[in-house]
Structures are given as structure tokens and as C-alpha cells.
């Protein structure tokens, strides 16, 4: 391919049609019209350069450091074999992997690509691919990108559900997958739902996505979650009852689990306060609202609360912004628990729920006003 073709990747038919129209309008010769059209064609970045800027591959993610569980043994083994055996991979293309957020889809796709450094690969999110498609089409360079996709050995498209309701992008993705499958290349697709639950998807694309192998990733049991926490935060192994409690509370996804471990670890590392299991439940916001079976009793004011007094002392001893933030979060969760269990006034409960929303936005000044500290 010449540099001219790289800079002006418009289909020959389009060039000829533009040149003919320009010749008729200006009265110039065909050669002059061609020269003018070529000069006016917008330049398009080389696909390899562009995709290098949006690549999602994390070089630290490998099959060796992915913690699996019994439920995920088959999809992990399948992806590992795809990475090491190209001939095997083409038999199961496209491979569709679906799972909830934070269960390791991105980790495993990165692991596949990191295992084959000598092959031509691309890992891209559907939202980023949509931007590339629209930009290239507007500049008349999408044909060059189509050829680039055909040249790939392995293509990973993340979050395919993001093309729901965008027919133009769906058509291009369908064409890309079809072309690669016909060329016996490997396509991996990820989503948070199975193909049958995708909405506003063209029938032919839905059929193509469901025509290969479909596998799912699951959240493992408590023992699996404890292993993940122990690897991420080795210090928690010194307190197995706390490690197990976090694993019990944070069971929705690996991402939630690690966030819970990070929060507890940060608080324990402050060196100021010992945490009981109830404190951890409050810290992680896992204390369910409870209604008292007895008649409502007088609810202490925020200023009189023993717990809030304790947290005032915690705030005074905080040595970092993160420690300060964690103490406030505990204070609000504890106060909400007190109010709900005692059947406190709805206005008071609403006030502290509002305070929790402000904590998420880190509007500490307004939070302090609300909780009366």
C-alpha cells in the first residue's frame, strides 16, 4: 500500500463519481478533476495507529493470575486453548462470553491477547468502536478499516450490548464478524447478558452472535472469594474472621469484593480503631433496615448519640483524607441503623440518606452540616 492510499482511503467508485461530478460542474478535464478530488479528500489516520491509542489490553492480566472457581473452569480452559491453538480457535468463532460486571471478562480477554504477542490482535470496547466507525465513515475512510479488520488474527469486542439501538454500527459489526469468520480468524465477544437478551439488535447480528459457542462466568462461593481477598490484601489473612465476613457480605462481583476489601483494609491500616464484624457491616453499608416490633421509642438526637460522639473522636484523629472520609461513612451508616431499628422519624432517616448521597459526591462540608458534627 502506498502512502497516497493510506492518506486517501476512499473507495475507487466514490472517487470516480466525485471526479465526474466535479468535471461536469467546473468544465475541467477528467485528469484535473481527479487531481482536485484527491486533494480535497480528508485525511484519515492509519487504522493501526488509531487502534493503538484505544487498545484495552492490560499487560498485567494473564491466565496465571486469574483466580478461577469450579463454575468457571470450562470457559477459562476454553479461552486458554483458543490462545494457544489457533486452529482450535477458528472452530469456535465467534465465542460469546457473558457475565455480570466485575467477574473477569476483561481480564480473560486481555489474558488471551497477552498469550499471543506474535499474532495481530485487537481488543476494543463497542462504544469506542462505534466512534471509530462513525468518524471513518464521515471521512470516507471506512473501507480501509474494513481491510484492517480482515487482516487481524484475533478480534475481541467488549460490551457488545452497547450497540443496542444503533443499527448502523450493528451492520458494520455483523460485516466484520462475518468477514473474519469466513477468513477463519478468531472473534471473541463479551456482554453482560446472553445473546437472547440483547434488545433492539438486528436479527442477523443476533443470529450470528448466538451461532457460535456461548459461555458464562459466575461468582464463586465464599472460599473462592476469600482466596481473591487474600491475594489482593495479604494482611487480611491475619484476621480470618474478618476476611471471611467481607467475603460473605460482598458476593455480587469480584469488583465489589475488592472494593469491600480495600475499604476495610484502609480503615484497619489507620492504626486507630479496632473493627468488629458489626462495624465492618456498617462500614460496607450491609446492615439491612429493620423495623422494631415494639412501640417506637425516643430517638437520640445526633448530638447525643454515643456512636456519633465516638466518631467525632475518630475524625479528630484522622491523619488522611481517606481515613476522614471512611469515618464519616461509618458515622452515617451507624446513625441510619439506629434510626431504622428504633422506628425513628422519617424526616430524620431521609436526612441521613441524603447525607449518604453527598458522601458519594465527597461534598464533606454539606455532609457535616446535615449530620450535626
Phi, psi and omega in degrees: 000132181277164179296328179296320180292327179292321183282333185232067186275052177262142180306145181302322180298318179297319180297315181296319180295320179293320181295318180297316180296319181294320180297317181292324181284323186262343181076014180275176178283167180296318180298320178294320179296318179298317181297319181292318180297316179298324181290328184272348181296126181296143179285143180237133180298144177301132183306317181299320179292318181295312183291335176296334181278336183247008182301139184259002186292129175260113183297344181276349183270119180225171176291331182293324182259013173271122180273115183259173176221173184305318183296333185257007184299317183295307180299324179293316179296321179297313180294323178295319179291322177301320181293326187261345184228090183303322181295320176296320184300320183294338180286340185240032180254131000278146174260127185250119180245123178235148180188162176293165180299137173085018180255005170108014179299311181296321178301312184291322177295320176297320180298320178299311182292321179294338180279350183230061184297339182275350182264155180275114188229164174209133175237114185221145176280147182300322179296319178292321178297322178299317179297317180298315181299309183296319181295313181295323180291322179295327181269001177077018185247015185293332180299324178294324180289324177301316179295325179297315180298321179296336182276351183286147171274326185215129178236127175246120177249117184266144174057057182299338180297344181287351177265007177302132177078011179237082186303321183297320179288321178301319180296319181290320178296319177300315181296319180297311181298315180301312182298318181290321179296318179297327178275007181059044174255166186259132177235127175245133182237138174238154179201167175266000178220157175293163182305325183291345181254004173291140183249149177054046178246134178302141186303318184293326177289317178300320179295319179294317181294326181271001184272352179257210178271137180241124179228161180229155175252140182239159173278129183285183182281185185299320180299320177296317180293325177295322179295321178296314179298318182296325178287320182286322183227081184305331181298333181292342179294340179288340179234076186301330180292325177287317178302315180294325180292319177298316180298326179289320184284323188254084186244003185282318183202163177297323180298316177295319180300313181293325177295319177296316178298320180296320181295311181294318180298319180296320181290318180294328182288347180293335177078006185259329192223134173277143182248130170267173182295324178295321178299321180293320178300317179293315181303321182268005177067032184255013178275112184290147176300137180230140177258132180288137178282345181266163178302148181305142177247167179297133180262132179298148173286158179306324183290332184269349185296129177298319180298314182293328175297320178298319182286335173299319178295322178297318180296320181294330181268359181295135182252358179212161179298322181295317179295321178299314181297318180296320180297319178295319180298317178296317181302315182291315179298319180295317181296320177297320179297315178304310184297317182292318181293328182270001182065042183293170181302139180298324180297324179291318178297316179299324181297316181284331173295322175296320178299322179295322177298320180290330176298319180298331179269359181059035174270075190294325182298315180290324179299314182299323178296318185291315186273001171073035179254000000 
